[in-house]
Amino acid sequence: MASMKTSRQKMVRRSVFVLFMLCVVGIGTCIGALVYVQLIKGNDFREVAAQNQLQDSVVNAERGIIYDTNMHPLAESTSAKIVYVDPAEIGDDEEIRDNIVRKLSEILGLSEEYVRSKTAKSVMHYSEVKTRVDNDVAEKVRAFMNTCLTRTDENGEKKEYYYSAYVGLKPDVKRYYSNPLLASSVLGFINRDNNGQYGIEQQYNSVLTGVPGRIITAKNGNGSSPMPIEYKSVYDPQRGSGLVLTIDEYIQSYLEKGLEQAYVDTKCDTALGILMDVDTGAILGMGSRGAGYFDLSAHDSILDDNARAKVEAIEDETQRSEAFKAAQYQQWRNICISDAYEPGSVFKIFTASAVLEEGLVTMDETYTCVGKVKEAGSVYNCHKHEGHGTQNIAQALKNSCNPFFITRGIRLGVDGFNKYFEAFGFLERTGIDLPSEANSVYFKLSDMTLANVASASFGQTLNVTPMQIITAVSCIANGGKLMQPYVVAKQLDPDGNILSETKPTVKRQVISEETAQKMRSMMEGVVQEGSGKNAYVAGYRVAGKTGTSENVKKEQQTGVAEYWASFACFAPANDPKVAMIVVLYNPKGAHGGGAVAAPVAAGVLENVMPYLNVEPQYTEKELAEMEIEAKNVVGKGVGEAREALLADGFTVKVRGDGDTVISQIPAGGQKVPQNGAIILYTSQESTNDTLQMPNLVGLSVNEATNKALAAGINIKISGNALMSSELSSYKQSIEPGTEVGYGTTVTVYFKSNTNIEDD
């Protein structure tokens, strides 16, 4: 009996011990878990909890404003909205989903399929439908959010489901370009992430990008409604710094209008141009048509009609997609700095500068061109096959004589030629503050021969960028100093205070002032009497050089000849202010630089010079052909009025049967071309008389003038008056057949087709 009692006691003690140990283990496990949760993984779990309870939204900052040199905004950011949906909140409610899809697609201009994909069932509480939504469109979304779907439950009670529980708006910014087609390749654009792509937007992205803001709000466990105690923290975004460009909006417009006209008239593949302040290196204008031209407000679309048509004509979807991307890339690239081309005879001015600076040629030394020359084991032809005869260096530049510059360029030798090729900046990128600048394509210096020097001396077998050319031309214009080109003049803080300012930088003295002066004089002769005569602008002494070169590589590939036609210049020749380059690639028909590129430069400079307040200096011949002021003869008798106007050399035409002049066109005090027509009206009915503008294209100066005056039209001549006997009109400012009033002034553009050839 005692032994049984002892046995039971032992069993009880064992049970108590086991229970005690189980309690110890259990408590230990709990303590361990608490230690793991609180100490080891505490931060992680707290972060997860915070993520479940807090919604953190990023608010994009406004990018800095980009101004032109006159402080006119070219690019600025405006407030916008992001439209988003809450897929988790929508859940399985297909009626809610359908209503949201239908309404948002209608308001935002998106396909229902796309919007539905954004509302697809998910545990996520945030799905962006569209960014950069204009505020007026966002207000329509807000109005929809304030509507509801009403349902009746099984108890007959109505319940309202407001769309604001499923659709939301949050702050965003949108980039706005005041003129989306102006300087597009210079400015560039921004992507969906608000980062700059191409141009200034890319180059200065870190400067323009501000500091994003944040909105932190508290949510309940399922993330769908506010906590009992509302919590919201707002950290305002900070706008980025602004930029003031050297680009002048008005000069840029003059340039782009000229390039547009050239693109249409010559049917070239691409037309480009750059204008530079010769004293500072500041870029006043830079643009193109064809490649390197797009709409900043719709940069993903192909702007050029021809390029777009080629893409759309491709049937294979994969090939069409690849072609579309290639066309986008081509239109976004700034070809003024990213493409190298063969300059042709424009390069002769640098060969001339080098041999004059080295004393290897004098101004009086002559050479007789017979149409070809043999140098360094090769025969080189002149573009004038019968030869230019005996000429000095100034005459050779006017004539763009290949043999002269080949024979004189070889005198430099390989080392001497390379010395100036490098000094003028052709062995290095200019360092302009724009992305994707290309370098020249040149010979390997260690392998160069005199044969290479011979071909390079007149601008063949080498490729340089338009940016390199205009920088080197400016060097000649400003006395031999090679300037650092730049596009950004100032950086501003968000309040408009100057943070930094670009100072003009002289890289080096390439040639002496004396040599530069000789070159300026010779280049002026090219425009007055040589291959660049179509760049003449009355009152402004233009100095320049034409160039024409063949794309040999392209011809070898396709069997079709394609050319670069170019003209580089500066004005005024006696006190240079602005340098300019125009390059047309693959013009159809006439393809010489003197024929198609020089007139473009003349048209642009004709507007730019007065805009820059450069005082015109007219020759006696120009003064004789200038416009003069018409006398006011209103109220006088017809006979007296006619006599007074005839005495000033005007052509007088009378409209109406009255005896007294009741009005006149042009009015008294207005400028009228010399020998122009003045119309006198003697009855009220006659003042409404109109006529059709005559066709004045394809005529000499005298023929066009006489035809216009006979019709009662005034004509303003644009072209090289010094060569009026060889000029022919090629376009007019008012289309033939247009109904105009008597006395209307039409500008007729003339150019020479005589002795303007170059290679």
RODRENMI-619701 format. One record per residue (C-alpha): z, x, y. Coordinates in steps of 0.5 Angstrom, whole numbers, plus 500, padded with zeros to 3 digits. Last residue first. Layout:
ZXY;...
//
This chain:
288568646;286565653;281561656;282558663;275561666;273554668;276547665;279546672;284540673;285534677;290528677;288522681;294519685;292512687;294509694;293502696;289500702;286494699;291490695;291492687;289488681;288493675;281495672;282502672;290504671;294506677;296514677;290517675;288521669;283527668;279528674;275535675;276541679;270546680;269545687;276544689;279551686;283552692;285545692;289546685;291539683;294533685;289529690;292523693;286517694;286511698;283505696;278501700;272501695;268506698;274510700;275510692;268512690;268517696;274521694;273521686;266524688;268529692;274531688;269531682;269526677;271524670;277519672;276515678;275508674;276503680;282499681;280492682;280488688;285484692;285479698;292476700;292479707;285476708;288469709;293471715;287473719;285479722;287484717;285492718;285496712;286504713;282508708;283516708;280521711;286526711;291522706;295517709;303517711;306511714;308510721;303504722;302500716;298502710;295497710;295493717;297487720;295482725;289486728;286481733;278479734;279474727;274474722;278477716;278484713;276490717;275497713;277503717;276510714;280515718;279521722;284521727;278518732;276513727;283510728;283509735;276507735;278501730;284499733;280498740;274494737;279490733;283488739;290491738;296487736;297491730;294498731;300502729;298509728;297512721;301519720;298525716;297527709;295534708;288536706;288541712;295543711;293545704;287549707;292553712;296555706;303550706;310553705;314548702;322548703;325548696;330542697;332542689;328535689;322537693;321543687;323538681;317533683;311537683;314542678;314537673;307535674;305543675;308544668;304539665;298541668;299548665;300546658;293542657;288547659;291553661;295553654;288552650;288546645;282542648;281536642;287535639;294538641;297542635;304544638;305543646;309549649;312548656;316553659;320553666;323558671;326555677;329558684;324564685;323567692;316569693;313566687;316559688;317558683;317560675;312560669;311560662;305556659;304554652;298552647;300553640;294551635;292548629;286550624;285546618;285550611;291547609;295553607;291558610;291554616;298553616;300561616;295562621;298558626;293559632;295562639;294560646;298562652;298561659;302566664;306564671;307564678;307558682;307558690;309551692;306548698;301545693;302545686;298550682;299549674;292548673;290555675;293558670;287562667;286566673;285564681;291562684;296561678;294568675;295571682;302568682;303572675;300578679;305578685;311576680;309582676;309587682;316584684;319585677;316592677;320594684;326590682;327595676;326592669;331590664;338590667;343588662;347582660;348579667;353573666;353567671;361564670;362558666;368554669;375553665;380548665;378544671;382537673;379531671;385527668;383528661;382536662;375538664;371544662;366546666;358549666;356547659;349549658;348556658;343562658;346569659;342573664;337578663;336582670;329584672;329582679;330574678;323572676;322578671;329576668;327569668;321570664;325573659;330567658;324563658;321566652;328567648;329559649;322558647;323562640;320568638;314569633;310575632;303577629;300576636;303576643;298581646;302587645;304585638;297586635;297593638;304594636;303592629;297597628;301602632;306602626;312599624;316600618;323602620;323596625;322591620;317587624;319580627;321573626;325571632;332568632;334561631;339557635;343552630;348550635;348550643;352555647;346559648;347566645;340568646;339570639;337577638;331582637;327578643;332579648;328583654;331589652;329589645;322588646;323593651;325598646;321596641;315598645;317604646;319606639;312604636;308607642;308605649;301607650;299602645;301597650;295599654;290599649;292592646;293590653;286591656;283589650;286582650;284580657;288574660;283574665;289573671;292579667;286583666;285582674;292584675;292590671;285593673;278590671;271593669;268588665;271582662;267582656;261578652;266575647;271572652;277571647;277579647;276581640;280586636;277592631;282595627;284603625;290603630;285601636;278599636;276594642;272588643;269584649;266590653;272590657;272596662;279599664;281600671;287604674;289601681;296598679;298604675;299604668;304608663;309609669;315606664;316600668;309599669;308599661;314595660;312589665;305589663;307588655;312583658;307579661;302579656;307575651;304569655;298571651;300568644;307566644;307565636;313560635;320560633;324553632;331552633;332553640;327549643;326545637;333542638;333539631;335531630;328529630;326533624;333532620;331525620;324526618;327530612;332524610;326519610;322523606;327524601;328517601;321515600;320520595;326517591;323510592;316511590;311507595;311512601;307508607;314507610;315515611;308516614;309510619;316512621;313519623;307516626;312511630;317516632;324513633;326514626;333510625;339514624;340516631;341509633;344509640;342516641;335515640;331520638;327527640;327533637;320533633;315528637;317529644;321535647;327536651;331541656;333541663;337545668;339550663;344555667;341562667;344564673;339566678;333564674;336557674;332554667;327549666;325548658;320544655;317541649;311537646;310536639;305533634;300533640;296527641;293531648;294525652;300521649;304527648;302530655;305524658;311524654;312531656;311530663;316524663;321528659;321534665;322529670;327525667;331532665;330534673;334527675;339528670;341535671;343539665;348544667;353540663;360538665;365537659;371533658;377534654;379529649;383523650;390522647;392517642;398513643;404513638;406506637;412505632;413498629;419495626;421487625;427486622;426480616;420485614;413483616;408480611;403482605;406489603;409486596;415489598;416487605;412491611;414495616;409498622;407505624;401505629;398512630;394516635;389521634;389527639;382528642;376531640;371533646;374541645;374541638;367538638;364543643;358545639;358539635;357534641;353539645;348539640;348537633;353532629;360531633;366528629;368521630;369520622;363516622;359521625;358523632;351525636;347530639;347532647;341537647;337533642;338527646;336529653;335522655;333517650;340514649;341513657;348512659;350514652;356510649;361513643;365507640;373508640;377504635;383499635;385495629;383488627;385484621;383479616;387476610;393474613;389472620;385468616;391462616;392458610;395452612;399447607;399440607;404436603;402431598;406433592;401436588;399441594;394439600;390445603;388447610;384453611;386456617;383459624;386464628;382469624;376466626;377467633;379474632;373475629;369472635;373477640;371483636;364481637;366481645;370488644;364492640;365494633;366501632;368500625;366495620;369492613;374497612;379495606;386495607;392492602;389495596;392492589;384490588;380484588;373485591;374484599;369490601;364488596;364481598;362484605;356488602;353482598;354478604;350482608;352485615;351482622;358482624;359475626;355472620;357477615;364476617;364468616;360468610;365473606;371470609;369463607;367466600;374470599;378464601;375459596;375465591;383466591;384471586;387476590;386475598;392478599;390484595;383485598;386485605;380485610;378490616;375490622;375496626;375495634;372498640;375502646;369506650;367513649;363517654;356520654;351522660;356520665;354522672;358528675;352531678;351537673;351532668;357529665;360529658;366525657;372527652;372523646;377517646;382518640;382514634;388510632;391512625;394506621;401507617;403501614;411502612;415498606;411501600;409508603;417508605;419507598;414512595;417517600;424515598;422516591;419523592;425525597;430523591;427526586;432532584;438530588;438522588;434520582;436526578;443526580;443518579;440519572;445525570;451520572;448515568;447519562;454522563;457515563;453513557;455519553;462519555;462511553;459513546;464518545;469513547;466508542;466514537;473516538;475509538;472508531;474514528;481512530;480505527;478508521;484513520;489507521;485503516;486509511;493510513;495503511;491503505;495509503;502506505;500500500;
//
